[in-house]
């Protein structure tokens, strides 16, 4: 019988991500920037970006690099998705900061 978990969806995401990382030869910052572009392209919600804030900071991705990605994909994905991505990234960063502050207190 399969292993039963309290978090099957999160476990699946973690497994998919690990498999992707093991099969990918991109350096960490390039990988995060590619994923950022993909999230923008599919008009991902804030929670999806939030999952990438920590890894982006750890790999040294800067806010300027994230902005450059949005500038690069804007002609492909359009204004609405680019603006949506920018807002969702800002919300994700704000949420990550709030979570970090809560953990520190």
N, C-alpha and C positions, 0 to 999 in steps of 0.2 A: 504494500500500500504506500502511496506517495507520502512524503513528509508533510505533515499539516502544520502550518504556521499561522500566527496571529496576523501577519502582514503579507499575505500572498502577493498582492500587487506590488508593494515596495520590493519584496524579495525578487520578483520577476524583473523589475527595472534594474535592480542591482546586478543580477545575473547577466542581463543583456548588456549593461554598461561594461562589466568586467570582460565579457567575451569580445566586445568591440575594442576595448583597450588592448587586449592581448593580440588582436589581429591587425592593429593599426600601427604604422611606423612613423606617424607624425609626432613631433615634439609636443609637449604639454600645452604650450601657449597657442600653437597653431591649431591643435585639436579643439581647444576651447573656442577659438575664433570661428572655426568652421561650424561648430555646433551652434554658436550664436547666430551665424548667418542662416542656418537651417531653421532655428527657432523663429527668427524674424519672417522667413519665407512662409512658414505655416501658421503665422499669426498666433503663436503660443501665448498662453496665459502667464501671469506673473509667477505662479508656482513653478513652472518649468524653468524659468530664468533663475529662480531662487535656488534650484538644485545645482546651478552652475556658478553661483557667486563665490562660494568657498574655493572650489577648484581653480577658478579664474584668478583669485587673489593669491593662492598658493603658487601658481605657475608664473606669476608676475605680469599678467595681462593688465594693461592700464585702461583707464576710462577713455583715453584718446584712441587707443587701438579699437575699443568697442565702437566708438563713434566712427572711426574709419571703416569698419565693417559695414555699418549701417549706410554710410555714404556710398560704399562700393556696391551694395545690393539694391539701393533705392531705385535705380532705373529698371531693375528686373522685377522687384516685388511691388513697386508702386508707393505712392505717398501715404496712403492710409495704413498699410502694414508697417511702413517705416516709422511713422509717428506712434502707432500702437506699440511697436517694439521698444522705442525709446521710453515711452511711459511705463511699460511693464518692467524694463530694466531698472528704471529709477525706483519703482515700487519694490522690486526685489532687493535692491541695495538697501533701501530704507528698512525693509523687514529684516534683513540680515543684521543690520546695525542694531535694531531694537532687540533682536534675539540675543545678540552678543552682549548687549548692555544688561539684559535680564539675567544672563548667565553669570556676569561679573558681580551682580549685586546680591 
